[in-house]
Structure formats: structure tokens, C-alpha cells
Amino acid sequence: MISKQAIAERYKHIQDEICAGLEALDGVSVFEEEVWQRDGGGGGRTRIIQNGDVIEKGGVNFSAVHGQLPEAVKKAFNVDESDFFATGVSIVIHPNNPFVPIIHMNIRYFELNDRIRWFGGGIDLTPHYVQLEDATYFHQQLKHICDEYDPAFYPEFKALADRYFYIKHRQETRGIGGVFYDRLTPDRTTISWDGIFDFSCALGRAFVPIYRELVNRNRHKAYTEANKQWQHLRRGRYVEFNLVYDAGTKFGLETNGRVESILMSLPPQAQWAYDFKAKPGSAEEHTLSLLKQGVDWLAS
């Protein structure tokens, strides 16, 4: 199998490719980079883009960290060993236009030893307004990538995304899901370690073309102040999920990660309204009606 150092190096290249693609897509703003070191071992590159034509705030982070797992994480992972290595790329984009969706992607590798190691990641979409043709396109692209490696991937990972990206206290999904996988090893699929790594890279490299298509479909749509207020309410739900449920946020904070990088996923502005009710028959009500698990977006 490819070494952990080689995995980290490939992920760094994918970070470079995605940043270049997003700068070209935005056309105005560029990424600012901060290189950081983790006290316990390793470090990363945090790249933030803000105040662009398309992107209000976005982050494309790379990290490769190592050190001692805290007891709480060892217990959660059900392992006895402490020396870990983890590397990955994490992306969140918050757009200006309410009709352009929020998008998130993460590809990662975790290792304790030759026996305990796995890949994880996924990509999901959080539209402020669910548009069925966009949802179908998004899921078609993900299914195509998955099918190239294992036909069982898309239905399994789509179902995992529906369960994972669920805001339990709101009884609604964060968005329209996507694909999500965790602790993926050759024992759980038909492909090798190298095949799983190639799959993770294929997912990473699909990020820009998929998002470019969705952005260009919607970036010039006119919107009102009411649309912006709704966007801020939906961002509030995004914040709730990331701070209450997101495993990556918890892992980063519990392993003494860099707080600014961990919380770069939060939007620049969000809003909470007491007991908000969407108007009957409105686009907002339509979106809320689709924020549920088990929707077959390919049949839309």
C-alpha cells in the first residue's frame, strides 16, 4: 500500500488544484494561506477566500498531524494504542447568492498501525433553496464516481450521508446529502487499499467541476432581501450541525487542533429566528419539505 507520507503529499496537490479552480470560478478573490504547526506534532495549510464575486467565505484546508490520542478519542475509536497519524483535505464554501448552494467536502486518512487504519470522507450539498434539477445533477455525478470503483458505494454511502448529516433536534437533514463514508478498508469493499485511496482522490478532484456547474447555473439569479434573510436562517442550521454533531469538529478540538482551521466551516453571517414558520406554498416551505432522509434524488 502507498505510504502515509505519499497520501499526505497527494492530498496537498489536491488542495492546490481545488484552490486554483475556485479562484478561477470566483474571478475576483484569491486565497490567503496560513501555514501552521500543531503542538503535539504535524501541521497544515489553512487557505481562506473571502468577499469574492461568488464566494462570501470559503476554506480549503490541508492537514497532516500526528501524536498521542486523548483518552476520550481512544474510547470513541475503541482502540488501546495512542500514536496516531491523520491527514486530509476539508472544504466548506459559503456563497453570496442565496440560490447558489453551500458545499462541503472532506477526504481523510487515519492510521494507528498496520492493522488499524482507514479512509473516510464525503461530499454533501446544502442548498438554501432546494432545486430538484440541481439535486439530481449533484447525485448523478456522485453515483458516476462511486460506480467506477464499486457499484455498492453510492447506495451505501448515500444512505450514510442521509443519516450522518441529520440535525436531530430539528428533525431535518442539513441539506440534500451526498455521499459519506468512514473507516473504509478493503475488508468492507471489493477494492484494495490503493483502490480506496484512488477513490478518495477521484472524489476530491470532482469537487471543482461539480461545484462549477452548480455555481454557473445560479450565480446570476436575482434575489431579494427576504431571500438573504432565509439564507442566513439556513446558515444557522449549518452552524448548529457543525458545533453539535460534526465528528471532524469534535476530533479536531479533542486532539488540540488549530481552532481557527477547525471552525473555518462557520459562515460569516448567520441568523436565528424564534419559532420561524415558512409561509404556506412558498419556496421556503418547499425546501423544508425536502429536508428529510431517504429522498431518491435520482428519481426527481
N, C-alpha and C positions, 0 to 999 in steps of 0.2 A: 504493500500500500504506500501511497505517496506520504511523505513525511509531514509532520505538523508545521514545520518551517515553510515547506513548499505550499501548503494550504494557505497559510497566512500571506505569503507573497502573492499568490493568485488573487486572493481577496483584496489585497491592496490595489492590484491592477484593475479589478472590477470597480472599486471605489473611484479610481481615476477616470474610467470610461463613463461611469454614471454622472460624475460631476461635469465632465465635458459635454455630455449630451444634454443635461439640464440647463447649463449655461446657454447652449445654442438654442434650446427651446424657449427659454425666457427672453433672450435677446437684449436684456438691459443689465441685469445684476450679475455679479460673479461671486464665487465662493471665497470666503475668508477662512484660512486654516489656522488651527492651533494644534501644535504637537505637544503631547503631554506624557508624563511618566507616572505610573502608579506606584505608590509607596511600597506595596507588597511585592511588586515585580511586573515588568512589562509596561505597556503604554499604548498610545494610539494617536490617531489623527482625527480631530473634530473639524468638520467643514460645514459652515453655515452660510446660507444665502438668504438675503432679506430685501424687501422693498423693491421687488422686480416688477416686470410687466405682468407676468403670470403668477409668480411665486411671492406671496406675502412673507412667508418664513418657511425655510426648509433646512434639513440637516442630512448629511451623508457621512456617517461615522465609520471609521475602521478602528478595531482594537485587537491586540494580541497580548493577553495578560496571563500571568502565572503566579503561583504562590500557594498559600495554605487556605483550604476551605474552612469557613467558620462552621461551628458545630451545628447551627441551625440548617445550613445548606447541606451538610453531610447527612443529616437526618432526613431532609426532604428528598435527597437523591438516593437514600438508603444505601450508603457506602461507608466504609470504615477508613479508607485512605484519605489523606489530606492534600497531597501535592497535585494541583490541577493546572491544566493549560486550556485556555479558551480563546478563540479568535472568531471574528465575524465582521460583517458589514450590516449596518442598520440605517434605515432611511424613513423619514417622515416628511411629507410635503403638505403645507397648508396654502392653498391658492387664494388669490384675491377675489376672483369671480365666484359667487355662490353656486353657479352651475358647473363649475369645474370641481371634481371630487378631491377629497383628501385621499392620499395613498400612503401605504406603509409597506415596507419590505424588510426582511431580515434573513440573512443566511449565516450560519454559525457552525462551529465545530468545537466539541468539548472532549477532553481526554484526561483520564486519571492514570491509566496504564494500558498495556496491550489488550487487556480483557475488557476494560470499562472505557468505552469511547463511543461517540455517536455524532451524527449530524442532525441539525434542526433548522427550522426556518419557515418561511412562507411569505405570501403577499396577499394583502387584502385591500379592499376599496371601501371608502366611507363617503358616499355622495351626500351632500346636503339635501339634494333633490334626487330621488331615485328615478332614473330614466331607463326604461326597460331595454332599449336598443343598446345603450352603453353597457348595461349589466350583462346582456347576452354576449356582446363582443368580448368583454373582460374575461368571462368564464370560458368562452371558446378558446381564447388564447392560452389560458392556463391548462385546459384539457389537452390541447395540442402538445404542449411541452411535456406534460406528465405522460401522455401516451407514447412518446418517443422512448421512454425509459421503462415504464411498466404500466399496462392498462389499468391495473388496480389502483394506481396512485390517485387519480383525480377523484373518483367517488369516495375513497377513504379520506384523503386529505381535505376535500371539500366539507365532508361531514365533521371532521375535526375542527376546521375553521369555524363552522357554524356553532359548535359547542364552546370553543375557546373564546371567540370574540362576542361574548354574550354578557350584557350588563344585567346581572341577576336582579339587582334591586330595582331596576326599571322594567324588567321583563321584556327587553328588546335587544336585538343584535346591534353591534356598533355600526354596522353598515350592511353591505351585501356579501360580506365574507370574501372568500377566495380559496386559497389552499394553505394548510398549516400542517407541519409535521414536526415530530420531536423524538429524540432518541432513536433515530433511524439507523439501522445496522443491516448487514447482509442477511442476518437471521430473520429479518422481517420482510424481505423482498426477494426478488429474483435476480438482483444485480449485485455486483461486487462493491467493495469499498471505493474503488476508483470510479465505478459507475455512479454511486451515490454522490461522490464529490462532483463529478461532471454534471449530474442533475442539478445540484445546488448552484453551480456556476451558470448553467443554462437559464435557471430561474433568475439569477442576478442580472444576466445580460439581456433578458427580455424586458427588464423594468422600463428602460427608456423608450423603446418602440411602442410598448403598450400604453404608457402614460402620454407619450407624444400624441398618439391618435385620440385619446380621450380629451386632452387639453385642446387640440386643434378643432375638435367638434364643438367646443363650448366656450372658448376663451373670449369670443367677441359678442356673446349674447348680452343684451341689455338687462339690467337688473335695478330693482328699486331699493329704497331704504328698508322696506319690510323684508325683502329677500336677505339683506345683510343681517338684520336682527335674527332671522331664522338661522342663518349660517352661524352666528355666534352662539345660539342656543345648542345647535348640533355640536359645535366645538366643545361646549360644556360637557356634553355626554362623552366626548372623546377623552377629555381630561379625567372624568370620573373613572372610566375604564382603566386608563393608564396608571392612575395612582392607587386604585383599589385592587385590580386584578392582574395587571400585566406581569408575567413571570420575569421578563427581561429587566424591568424596572426593579423588581424585588431582588433579583440576583445581583444587579449592579450595586445597589445600595448596601446589600448584606456582605458583599466582598470588597467593600471600601473602594468602589469605583469612583470615577470623576463625576461629581454631581451635575455639573453643567452639561456634560455629554449625555448623561442618563436622562436628564429632563429636557433635552433639546426637542423632544417629541411634542411638548406642550405648545399650543398655539399662542400667537402674540396677543390675541384678544379672545375672550370667551364670555359667555353670559348665562346667568341662571334666572329664570322667572318662576315665581311661586305658582304652582298648580296650573301650569300652562295647558291650554286646551286648543287644539287646532280647529279652525273653522270647518264645519261640515262641507264636504265637496271641494275643499282646497287642495292645492298641490302639496301642502304640508301634511294634511291628513292622509293623502295618498301615500306619501313617503312613509309615514308612521305605520300604515297598514302592511307595508312590505318588510319591516324590520323584524323578521321572525326567522326561526330556524327551519331548515328543510325546504326552502324555496328552490325549485328547479329552474334556474335562470336560463338554462339552455333551451327550455321549452317556452320561454317568454315570447 
